[in-house]
Amino acid sequence: MSITYDRIPNNVNLHEDRQLQRALEQWQPNFLKWWREVGPDGFQEDEIYLRTAVSVDPDGWAVYDYVKMPEYRWGIFLVPPKPDRRIGFGDYRGRPVWNEVPGEFRKELRRIIVVQADTEPASVEQQRLLGHTAPSLYDLRNLFQVNVEEGRHLWAMVYLLHKYFGRDGREEAEDLLVRRSGHPDNPRILSSFNKPVRDWLDFFCFAMFMDRDGKYQLAALAESGFDPLSRTTQFMLTEEAHHLFVGETGIERVVKRTAQLMRQDPNEDVTNCGGIPLDIIQKYINEWFSAALDLFGSEDSSNAAMYFAAGLKGRFREEDLWEDHVALQGSYVLEVPEPSGGMRTVEIPMRRAMNQLLRDAFVADCERALARWNKVLEREGIAARLRLPSQRFNRGVGFYAGYRFSPTGELLDEAQWQARRDEFLPSEKDRAYVQSLMVPVYERGKFANWIAPPARGVNGKPLDFEYVRFHHRSGA
């Protein structure tokens, strides 16, 4: 699939559809206005060493160069279609995939795309102030890489809305630039994308857990029988891998530095050395892991069952990991709270449990990362270990919403929760301490004291590479 470099880089032959091209070119200045208003604050005129998608070829899909973020080449890229591709699951399994929106599922497909699209600008808005406290140029550059690629993912979804959903799609695309993360009157659709991202430990946890949810949502949509959506999300997954890397290795570097500082203090008190204590790191993990769990939706969902039956949204690696692609047999067994107290067992029909199956795959992936961080503690000679909280903990969606559980899954009453809340989640004191460490480090090759350097630089560059070229910045 050849790439054309019109005002909007693309491999979808946009120039052949003049009406669509004009509509997207009219949306483009509104996007740029949004980017300047609520994108990365204070760095719009600086030159950032960024990768830009130029192809869907896995052997060479991106180039690296300095670019000012408002001049980034946000493009529309779909992987090539597979000849004779068939729907792989649900009631339509074995039928040819759809290249146009099936009329009977138009509303559902539009909703799926809009909800996914809304997360992309939301995360940029949540992270817009972080550049002012970056622990290094390497990290500053990675933040901006994540931001511009979330912007490109927004473009990917907006293309689908414009091309396949007519006036409704164009109106939805405009609304994506109107909603604001955390706005009291016009917030983002999903509550987790209205949470503030106050500091870099928040950011690393966000990239680790929230973007990892994105991986599993995109992978489920990559199975879709609506082929343009499948081909779009397959390429988005290529870019998403870097976002997960930033989160997972970011937390690993914080853990490593904390362990090093623990060994330097006779009482293992890293606050004496300007580090982040393990118990605070654990609380941040608890908060963001539970927020990410909510993004998968209710454990028992009629919408998820319908999406699967219709061939719109599958399971993670549907063809590779599952034998039964119809899922009319079997059930998912779960312990849930009783309104009157205690727990009971429910059996959820397999199709209605699709959200939970996707959540389980996410949790297994997170457990792998926890094992990696705990290996760091082991190598540094630290006995303490990090862990994931129970899926019941701190939930706002599903069976466990409205109930109080400890991180180990113990059902608590409200008084017990209030008495122990600051054991489980970051307190204002914890946040104030972490915030006190958030002093920017803009000198090449230098890193804040609370985080270890990475193992290597970006694109083969050294750690002291000039990842950001500042223009008229005091102290940079």
C-alpha positions in Angstrom: 0.0 0.0 0.0 1.6 3.2 -1.2 1.9 6.3 1.0 0.8 9.7 -0.2 1.9 12.9 1.4 -0.9 15.3 0.9 -1.8 17.6 3.8 -2.8 14.4 5.6 -0.3 11.5 5.0 -2.1 8.3 4.3 -2.1 4.9 2.6 -5.9 4.9 1.9 -5.9 6.8 -1.4 -7.5 9.8 0.3 -7.0 11.9 -2.9 -9.5 9.6 -4.7 -12.3 10.6 -2.4 -12.4 14.4 -2.6 -15.4 14.8 -0.4 -13.8 12.8 2.4 -10.5 14.5 1.9 -12.2 18.0 2.2 -14.0 16.9 5.3 -10.8 15.7 7.0 -8.9 18.8 5.9 -11.7 20.9 7.5 -11.3 18.9 10.7 -7.5 19.2 10.7 -7.3 22.9 11.9 -9.7 22.2 14.7 -7.5 19.3 15.8 -4.4 21.6 15.7 -6.3 24.2 17.7 -7.2 21.5 20.3 -3.5 20.3 20.4 -2.2 23.8 21.1 -4.9 24.5 23.7 -4.7 21.3 25.7 -1.8 19.3 24.4 1.7 19.4 26.0 1.9 22.7 27.8 4.9 25.0 27.1 6.8 22.8 24.6 5.1 23.5 21.3 8.0 25.4 19.8 10.8 23.0 20.9 12.2 20.4 18.6 11.7 16.8 19.8 13.5 13.7 18.5 10.4 11.7 17.5 9.5 8.8 15.4 6.9 9.3 12.7 4.9 6.6 11.0 5.7 6.6 7.3 4.6 3.0 6.3 2.9 -0.1 7.6 5.9 -2.3 6.7 7.0 -4.0 9.9 10.7 -3.8 8.8 10.7 -0.1 8.5 7.5 1.7 9.4 8.9 4.8 11.1 11.6 7.4 10.7 13.3 9.4 13.5 14.0 13.1 13.3 13.6 16.4 15.1 10.2 18.0 14.8 8.1 20.6 16.5 5.0 18.8 17.8 2.4 21.0 16.0 4.2 20.1 12.8 4.1 16.4 13.4 2.8 14.5 10.4 -0.3 12.8 11.8 -1.4 10.3 9.2 -3.9 7.6 8.4 -2.5 4.1 8.1 -4.2 0.8 7.7 -2.4 -2.6 7.3 -3.1 -4.2 3.9 -6.3 -6.2 3.5 -6.0 -10.0 3.7 -7.4 -11.7 0.6 -10.6 -13.6 1.3 -10.5 -12.8 5.0 -13.5 -14.3 6.9 -15.2 -13.4 10.2 -13.5 -15.5 12.8 -16.1 -15.8 15.6 -19.7 -15.4 16.7 -22.9 -16.0 14.7 -21.3 -14.8 11.4 -18.2 -17.0 11.7 -16.9 -18.0 8.3 -18.7 -15.3 6.3 -16.7 -12.7 4.4 -15.7 -9.7 6.4 -17.5 -6.4 5.9 -15.8 -3.6 4.1 -18.8 -1.3 4.6 -20.8 -0.8 7.8 -23.5 -3.5 8.1 -26.7 -1.5 8.6 -28.0 -3.7 11.4 -24.9 -3.0 13.5 -24.3 0.6 12.5 -25.1 2.1 16.0 -23.0 -0.5 17.8 -20.0 0.0 15.6 -20.2 3.7 15.9 -20.3 3.5 19.6 -17.3 1.1 19.8 -15.3 3.5 17.6 -16.3 6.7 19.5 -15.5 5.2 22.9 -12.1 4.0 21.7 -11.4 7.4 20.0 -12.3 9.4 23.1 -9.5 7.8 25.1 -6.8 9.1 22.8 -7.2 12.8 23.2 -8.2 12.3 26.9 -4.8 10.9 27.8 -3.0 13.8 26.1 -5.1 16.2 28.2 -4.4 14.2 31.4 -0.6 14.4 30.8 -0.3 17.9 29.4 1.6 19.4 32.4 4.1 16.6 33.0 6.8 18.1 30.8 7.5 20.8 33.4 8.7 18.1 35.9 10.4 15.6 33.6 13.2 13.6 35.3 15.4 13.6 32.1 15.4 14.6 28.5 15.0 10.9 27.7 11.8 10.7 29.6 10.6 14.1 28.3 11.1 12.8 24.8 9.2 9.6 25.5 6.3 11.5 27.0 5.9 13.5 23.9 6.3 10.4 21.7 3.3 8.9 23.5 1.4 12.1 23.2 1.8 12.5 19.4 1.0 8.9 18.8 -2.2 9.2 20.8 -3.0 12.1 18.5 -2.3 9.8 15.5 -4.6 7.2 17.0 -7.3 9.8 17.2 -6.8 10.5 13.5 -7.2 6.8 12.8 -10.6 6.6 14.5 -11.7 10.0 13.1 -11.0 8.6 9.6 -13.3 5.7 10.2 -16.1 8.0 11.5 -15.8 10.3 8.6 -15.6 7.7 5.9 -18.2 5.2 7.1 -20.7 7.1 9.2 -21.7 10.1 7.3 -23.1 13.2 9.1 -23.3 11.3 12.4 -19.6 10.4 12.1 -18.6 13.9 11.3 -20.5 15.2 14.4 -18.9 12.6 16.6 -15.5 13.6 15.3 -16.2 17.2 16.2 -17.4 16.2 19.7 -14.1 14.4 20.3 -12.4 17.8 20.3 -15.0 19.4 22.5 -15.0 17.0 25.5 -12.2 17.6 28.1 -10.7 15.3 30.6 -12.0 16.1 34.1 -14.3 18.8 32.9 -17.3 19.1 35.3 -19.8 19.7 32.5 -18.3 18.0 29.4 -16.0 15.2 30.6 -14.5 12.3 28.6 -16.7 9.3 28.2 -14.9 6.8 30.5 -14.4 7.9 34.1 -10.8 6.6 34.3 -9.9 9.1 31.6 -11.1 12.0 33.8 -8.6 11.1 36.6 -5.8 13.6 37.1 -2.2 12.6 36.2 -0.3 14.7 38.7 3.2 13.4 38.6 5.6 11.0 36.8 4.8 8.0 39.0 1.2 8.6 37.9 2.3 8.8 34.3 4.4 5.6 34.4 1.4 3.7 36.1 -0.9 5.2 33.5 1.3 4.0 30.6 1.7 0.6 32.3 -1.9 -0.1 33.1 -4.2 2.2 31.2 -2.3 1.9 27.9 -2.1 -1.9 28.5 -5.9 -1.9 28.7 -5.7 -0.1 25.3 -3.5 -3.0 24.0 -6.2 -5.5 24.8 -9.1 -3.4 23.6 -7.3 -2.8 20.3 -6.4 -6.5 20.0 -10.1 -7.5 20.5 -11.0 -4.9 17.8 -8.3 -6.2 15.5 -10.4 -9.4 15.3 -13.4 -7.5 14.1 -15.4 -8.6 11.1 -15.6 -4.9 10.1 -12.4 -5.0 8.1 -11.5 -1.3 8.1 -11.6 -1.3 11.9 -9.5 -4.4 12.1 -6.9 -3.1 9.8 -6.7 0.2 11.6 -6.3 -1.2 15.1 -3.7 -3.7 13.9 -1.4 -0.8 13.0 -2.3 1.1 16.2 -1.0 -1.9 18.2 2.4 -1.5 16.5 2.7 2.0 18.0 1.0 1.1 21.3 3.9 -1.2 22.2 6.2 1.7 22.9 3.7 3.2 25.3 3.6 0.0 27.3 7.4 0.0 27.2 7.5 3.5 28.7 5.2 2.5 31.5 6.7 -0.9 32.4 10.3 0.2 32.2 9.5 3.5 33.9 8.2 1.8 37.0 11.1 -0.7 36.9 13.5 2.2 36.9 11.8 3.8 39.9 11.8 0.4 41.7 15.5 -0.1 41.0 16.4 3.3 42.2 14.3 2.9 45.4 16.1 -0.4 46.1 19.5 1.2 45.6 18.6 4.0 48.0 17.2 1.5 50.6 20.6 -0.2 50.7 22.2 3.2 51.4 20.0 4.0 54.5 20.5 1.9 57.7 16.7 1.9 58.2 15.9 1.5 54.5 14.1 4.8 54.6 14.5 6.3 51.1 12.8 9.5 52.1 16.2 10.4 53.7 17.8 10.1 50.3 15.1 11.6 48.0 13.6 8.3 46.8 10.0 7.0 46.5 9.2 4.4 49.2 8.0 1.0 48.0 4.8 1.4 50.0 3.9 4.5 48.0 4.8 2.8 44.7 2.5 -0.1 45.8 -0.4 2.4 46.5 0.0 4.0 43.0 -0.1 0.5 41.5 -3.3 -0.2 43.4 -4.9 2.9 42.2 -4.1 2.7 38.5 -4.5 -1.1 38.2 -8.0 -0.8 39.6 -8.8 2.1 37.3 -7.7 0.1 34.3 -9.8 -2.9 35.4 -12.9 -0.7 35.1 -12.2 0.1 31.5 -13.1 -3.5 30.5 -16.7 -3.0 31.6 -19.0 -5.1 33.6 -18.1 -8.8 34.3 -21.6 -9.7 33.0 -22.4 -7.7 29.9 -25.2 -8.0 27.3 -23.4 -5.5 25.1 -20.2 -7.6 25.1 -22.3 -10.7 24.2 -23.9 -8.8 21.3 -20.6 -7.5 20.0 -19.2 -11.0 20.0 -22.2 -12.6 18.4 -22.2 -10.0 15.7 -18.5 -10.5 14.9 -17.7 -6.9 15.9 -15.3 -7.5 18.8 -13.5 -10.7 19.6 -11.3 -12.0 22.4 -7.6 -11.5 22.7 -5.9 -13.5 19.9 -9.2 -15.2 19.1 -7.8 -17.6 16.5 -4.6 -18.6 18.4 -5.9 -19.1 21.9 -9.4 -20.3 21.6 -10.9 -23.5 20.2 -14.6 -22.6 20.5 -15.2 -19.5 18.4 -19.0 -19.5 18.9 -19.0 -19.5 22.7 -22.6 -20.7 23.1 -21.5 -23.3 25.6 -20.0 -23.0 29.1 -19.9 -20.3 31.7 -17.6 -18.2 33.8 -17.8 -18.7 37.5 -17.3 -15.7 39.8 -17.7 -14.8 43.4 -19.6 -11.6 43.8 -20.9 -9.6 46.9 -24.4 -9.9 48.3 -26.2 -6.6 49.0 -27.1 -8.1 52.4 -23.5 -9.0 53.2 -21.1 -11.8 52.3 -20.4 -13.4 48.9 -22.2 -15.6 46.5 -21.2 -17.6 43.4 -22.6 -16.7 40.0 -22.3 -18.4 36.6 -22.1 -16.0 33.7 -22.9 -17.4 30.2 -19.7 -17.4 28.2 -20.7 -14.8 25.7 -21.8 -12.4 28.4 -18.4 -12.9 30.1 -16.3 -11.5 27.2 -15.3 -8.4 29.1 -14.0 -10.6 32.0 -12.1 -12.9 29.7 -10.3 -9.9 28.2 -9.7 -8.5 31.7 -8.1 -11.9 32.7 -5.7 -11.7 29.8 -4.8 -8.2 30.9 -4.2 -9.3 34.5 -1.9 -12.1 33.4 0.2 -9.7 31.4 0.4 -7.3 34.4 1.5 -10.2 36.6 4.4 -10.8 34.2 5.5 -7.2 34.7 5.2 -7.4 38.5 7.4 -10.5 38.4 10.0 -8.5 36.4 9.9 -5.6 39.0 10.2 -8.1 41.9 13.3 -9.6 40.2 14.9 -6.1 40.4 14.2 -6.1 44.1 15.6 -9.6 44.5 18.8 -8.7 42.6 19.3 -5.6 44.8 18.9 -7.7 47.9 15.6 -6.2 49.1 13.1 -8.7 50.7 9.9 -6.7 50.1 7.8 -7.5 47.0 5.2 -5.6 45.0 1.9 -7.2 44.1 -1.3 -6.6 42.2 -4.4 -5.9 44.2 -7.5 -8.1 43.9 -9.8 -7.5 41.0 -12.4 -6.6 43.6 -10.5 -3.7 45.0 -11.5 -0.1 44.4 -13.8 -0.8 41.5 -16.3 1.7 40.0 -17.8 -0.6 37.4 -19.3 -4.1 37.6 -20.3 -6.4 40.4 -17.8 -4.9 42.8 -18.7 -1.3 42.3 -20.1 0.3 45.4 -18.5 -2.2 47.8 -15.4 -1.9 49.9 -12.7 -4.5 49.5 -9.1 -4.6 50.7 -6.3 -5.2 48.2 -6.3 -8.8 49.2 -10.0 -9.1 48.3 -11.5 -9.0 51.8 -14.9 -7.5 52.0 -14.9 -4.4 54.4 -17.6 -2.2 55.8 -17.4 1.5 55.3 -15.9 2.2 58.7 -13.1 -0.3 58.1 -12.5 1.2 54.7 -12.2 4.7 56.0 -9.9 3.7 58.7 -7.5 1.9 56.4 -8.0 3.8 53.1 -4.6 5.5 53.3 -2.9 2.0 53.6 -4.3 1.1 50.3 -4.3 4.2 48.1 -2.1 7.3 47.9 -2.8 9.8 50.7 -2.5 13.5 50.3 0.7 13.3 52.3 2.0 10.6 49.9 1.2 12.7 46.9 2.7 15.8 48.4 5.9 13.9 49.1 6.1 12.5 45.5 5.3 16.0 44.1 8.2 17.4 46.1 10.5 15.2 44.1 9.2 16.3 40.8 12.0 18.8 39.9 12.8 18.9 36.2 16.1 17.6 34.9 16.9 19.0 31.5 20.6 18.5 31.4 21.8 16.0 28.8 22.6 12.6 30.2 21.4 13.5 33.7 18.5 11.9 35.6 16.5 12.8 38.7 17.6 11.1 41.9 14.4 9.1 42.3 14.7 7.2 39.1 17.5 5.0 37.6 18.7 5.6 34.0 17.4 3.3 31.4 19.4 0.4 30.0 19.8 2.1 26.6 18.7 5.2 24.7 16.2 5.7 21.9 16.9 4.4 18.4 20.5 3.5 19.3 21.3 6.9 20.6 23.3 7.4 23.8 21.7 8.4 27.0 23.3 11.9 26.8 21.9 12.5 23.3 20.0 15.8 22.8 16.5 14.3 22.8 14.9 17.7 23.0 16.2 20.9 21.5 14.9 23.8 23.6 14.2 27.2 22.1 14.5 30.2 24.5 13.9 28.1 27.6 15.4 29.4 30.8 17.8 27.0 32.5 17.6 24.5 29.6 
